[in-house]
């Protein structure tokens, strides 16, 4: 039987919520596309992330899980790059405050490293790379990014990760101050997943054997 569910290869509940919302309404095999999380189908499996780029980590995770899942697998790697810190925390965003990292500890470390840096010099960007794979082969790559700056202090209660300190100048709010719908329209992950959605919609009509897509 063909597996019609798309495996979302992440244990981050915030990412699962955002991507499920963005893919709502898509169909596969004549039925609504269901997004399955790791916890429900492949609990306890986790590859080691050794990549130096978001692309490398996303590809590694996508291939690892797609060899263990009979349908489409979507992996992503994302993080915050701060210009004044030479691009850090970058691929180490989630584990920036190791050992025993948490969103709160990561934010505290980031703000401590930026003490005394004025607002104009706190330029930053969020980057997201999504990789779609099936049975050990990559079928698509999708990138999104958004530019802003690191706020002087956390603001807002929505979102997750570095959202409370990522100030988005066009809306004059941090990501944690934005409603989920608004954040998803402008965020790095929202931009990447819209490219993914367009690819999946086109894939239903495309002949087999097409080359991997990169967007």
N, C-alpha and C positions, 0 to 999 in steps of 0.2 A: 504494500500500500504506500502511495506517495505521501511523504511528510509535508503537510501544507503549512505547518507552523514555522515561523522564522525564529531562530534561536538568537537572543540578544545576549552576547557573551560578556556580561558585566554583573558584578554583585552590588553595584551602587544603585540604591533604590531611587535616588533623584534622577539619575540618567534613564532608568527604566521608565519612570513616569513621563519624562519629557519625550522620549522616542516613541513610546506607545501612543501618546497624544498626537504626535506629528504624523504617524502612519495610519491613524484611524481612517477607515473607509476604504483602504486598499483591499483588493481581492486577489486570491491565488487559487487556481484550479476551480474557478467558479464560486468560491466561498470567501467570506471575509478573512483577510489575513490575520492570523492570531500570532501575537508576539509572546514567546515563552522565555522566561528568565532562567538563569542557570540553576537557581536554588530548586526549581521544580523538576528539572530533567537531568542535570549533570552535577549534582552536589559534590563538593569536596575536590573537584578537579581545578587546578590552577597552574598555568605555565609560569615559569620564571621570566620576568621582564628584564632583558639585558640590552635592549635597543637604546641607541643614543638619540633617536628622533621619534617623533610621534608616529611617523609612517612605519618605521621598523617595528615598534611595539604593537601597533594595530595589526599589521600583517602577521606577525608571529602569533598573536592571540586568535586571529581569524582562522589561520591554518590549523592550529592546535585543536580548536573545538570543532572545526568542520570535518576533521577526520574521525570524529566521534559522534557526529550528528548527521542523520540521513537527509536533511533538508538544507535550506539556506541558513548561513550563520553570519551574523553581523557583529563585528568587534570594533571598538573605537578606543582611541587614546587621545587625551586632551589635557590641557593645562594652561597655566599662566606664565607668560614671559615678560619680565620687567627689564626695561632698557638700562636703568641705573645699576642693575645687578648682573649685567652681562647676559641677560636672557634667563636667569634663574627665576623661579624654581624649575621651569621647563618640564621635562619628562619626569622630574621628581616631585611634581606639584602635590600629589596625594600623600607622599611620604616625606615631605619637606622637614617635618619636625621629628623625624626618627630619632630614638626608638618610640614605639607606641604613638604614632601620629594621630591627630584628629583635626577636624576643620578648625576648631578654636585655637589649637596649638600652632597649626600652620599659619594662621592669620597673625597670631602674636609674634611669631618669629619674623614674618615678612615685615610687619610694622616696625619691629625693633631694628631690623637691618636698614630700614629707610628713615630712621630718625634723623631729623635735620635736613632732609632732602625736600626742597620746596615743591609745591604742587606742579608747576610746569615741567619739572624734571622727573616726575613720577610716571612717565609714560609706560603703558603696558598693553599687552594684547592677549586675548584668549584665543587658543588654537584648538581645533578639533579635526581629527582625521578618522574617517570611518572606512572600514574595509569589509566588503561583502565576499564571502567565499562559499563554495559548495563542494563537498567531497574532496577536500584537499587542494582545490584550485581557486585562485582569486578571480572573481568575476567583475569586480568594480571597486574603485577607490574614490572617496569624496572628501573634500577639504572645505572647512569654513573657518573664518577668523573675524574677530571684531576688535577694534582699537578703543582704548580709553586711558584711564590712569588709576593709580592706586590712591584711594581716599586716605585722609589723615587718620580716620577712625572708622570702625564698622558702623554701618547704617542699614536699617531694614531687617525684617524677620523672615522674608521669603527666600526661596532658593536653597543653595547648599554650596559647599566648598568655599571659594574665595568671593562669592557673590556679594557679601556685605561690604567688601572693600574695593570692588571694581566699579569705578564711577564712569558712567557712559555720558559724555558731554552732550550729545544731541538731545537727550531727554532730561539731562541735569539730575539724574538719579543713579544710585548704585543698582546693580542687578537685583539685590535683595529688597529693594523698594518697589520693584516693578511687579505687576500682576503677571502670572505665569504666561498668559496669552501674549502679552506685550514683550516680555523677555524672549520668548521663543521666536518672535518675528525678527529680532535683531541679533540674537546671540550667535556665537560661533557654531554651537551644536544645531541650532535651528537652521542655519544656512547650509550646513553639511547635510542634514537630514532631508532638506527640500531637494537637494541634488540627488540624494538616494531615492527619494520618492519618485521623482521624474524618471529615473533610470528603471525602477521597478515597473512603473506604468508602461514605459516603452518596451521593456523586456517581454511583456505579454504578447507583443505583436512582432517581436524580432525573430528572425530565423536562428536556429541553433548554430553554434560554432563561431559566434561573434567574439571579437577580442575584448579583453577586460577594459572597462571604462574607467577613465580618470578624470575627475572634475574638480 
